[in-house]
Amino acid sequence: MAKMVPVGVSARHIHLTAEHVQILFGAGYELTEMKPLSQPGQYAANETVAVVGPKGSFQKVRILGPVRPATQLEISRTDAFAIGVKPPVRESGDIKGSAGITIQGPAGEVTIEEGVIVAARHIHFHTSDAEQWGIVDKQKLRVRVGGDRGVVFENVVARVSPQFALDMHIDTDEANAAGVANGDTAEIID
């Protein structure tokens, strides 16, 4: 039986702490939902910020909610070159020793010393999907995407939780190189 997974292409985005939301948007401010994302309880907020690096900036970087315990900017390698930062490839949440950035909002500015990463490609598995396919949390997988520019992605991290919905996340550089778009499917090959 083929192990097919929907693909989600993750554009540059930022997760903010509640404290940073207050600094960037004003005291008492709360993020507002624009649209839900593939993972339950996660959403793209209406709000955006500017991020400023040593060589450049990006305007209107979408905030993903809800608020998180740590502020984290997820960008592609191409984005990193454009703004002059050197982020490591990491799993979401693993920001220790990563690159820093300045974040600008309508009410204020925050400079973080760490928190910029290139997100490691990964698949969110609901516990039942992982059990059915014999996959465990943090397992490294090989995943094939088809099409004219088909590729096999190595070192795809399995993230297993009863709170997740089945979905593979790759960044825009990876998607463009493979000719993959949101809603395409990929096959776990081992």
N, C-alpha and C positions, 0 to 999 in steps of 0.2 A: 504494500500500500504506500503510495507516494505521500510524503509529509509536506504538504503545501501550506505556505504561510503568506498572508497579505503583506505587501510592502508599503511602508510609510516613509516618505522623504522628509527629513527634518531640516528645514531652513534655519538660518541663524535665529536665535531667540535667547531670552534671558529669563531666569527665575530670580525673584527678589525675596528678601526677608521682609517681615512686617515693618521693621524699623526703617529699612531703606525705602519702602513704599511711602512712609510718612515723610521722610526727608525729601524725596523726589517729587511727591504730589501734594504734600501739605498734611498738617495734623488731622487725624481722624479719617483720612482717605482710605477707601477700600476699592480693590480692583473690581471691575465689572466684566461680566462674561460676554464675549462676542460670539463664540461658538464652541461647542464641546469638541474634545480631541478623542482619539481612538481609545485612550486609557480611561477607565471609569473615574469620574471626579476631576479629571484634568480638563483645562479649557484654555483657549486663546483669549486673552483679555482685549478689551477695546483699547487699552492704554499701550503706548509705545514710549521708548526712551531713545536718546542718542548715546552711542558708546564712542569714546575717543581714545585712540592709541597714540604712540609716538609718531607715526607716519601718516595717520589718516583717521577718518571717523565714518560711522554708519549712522544715518538718521532713521527714525521710525523702526527701531528694533522691537519686535513684538514681545510683550511680556506673556509668559505662560503661568497660569494660576492653578491651584491656589498658592499662597505664599509658602516659602520653604524655610528650613532652618539655616540655610546659607545662600548667599547670592552667588549665582553661577551663570556665566555667559557661555553658550555653546555655539561655536562657529566652525566653519570648514577651514581646511589648510589654506585655500585660496583667500578666504576672508582674513586669515591671520597675516598673510603676506601684505595684504592691502593696508592694514592698519598698523603693521610693524610690531606685532607681538609673536611670541614663540610658545604657544600652548602645547602641553603634552596631550597625547591620546589617552583618554581615561574613561572609566565608567562614570556615569552621572553620580555626583555626590563626592567623588574622590578629587578634592581640589587642593589638598595640602601641597605647597610648593609650586603650584601652577602660576601662570601669568596673571598680572594685574591689569586694571583698566579704569578709566574714569567714566562714570555714568551720569548723564544729564537729563533731568526732568523739568517740567514746567515750574516747579517750586524750589528746586535745589539741585545739588550735585553731590555725588559720592565717589570717592576713589577707593577701590578695593585693591589690596596688595596681592591677593590670590583669588582665583575663581574662574579664570578663563581656560576652557578645555576644548579640544576636538573630541567629541563624544565617540567612544568605542562603538563600532557597529554591534547591534544586539537584537535579540528577539525576546519580547515579553511573552511569557507562557502562563496561561491559567494553570493552576496545579493539575487539573484533570487532563489537560492537553499534554503536559509534560509527562505525567504518569502513563498515559496511553502510548506515548512514543518512547518511553524509557529514557527521558532526558532529565538531568538534575541541574539544580541551580549552580551557576558559574561555569558550567560545562562549556568548552570551546567547540563550536560546530563549523562545518563546511556547508555553504549554501550556494546553490546555482540559480542564476537568473538567466532567462532565455532572451530571445530577440536577436536582432542583427549584430549587436555588440555584446552578446552573452558573456558572462564571466562567472567564476567561482570565487566567492568571498571566503577567505580563511579567517579563523579566530573570531567568529561571531559568538558573542557571549550570551549564554542562556540566562535569562532572569525569570525566576519562577516565583509566583505568588498567587494566592487565591483572589487577590484584588486586581490582577492583570487580565487583559483581553489579548488574545493571540495577535501579534503584530510585530513585524521586523522593522527596525529603524536604521536607516543609513543617511548620511549627510548628502548635501547637494553635489559635492564633488564626486562622490561614489556613484550617485544616481546618474549624473551626466555622463560619466565615463562608461557606464554600463547601458545607457539608454533606457533607464527605468523611471517610471512615474508612479505617483500615488495610485494605489489600487491594483497595480500589477501584482503578480504572485511570484514567489520564489520557492525552490524545493530544497529541503534539508537533505543532504546526501550522506553525511556522517558527522 
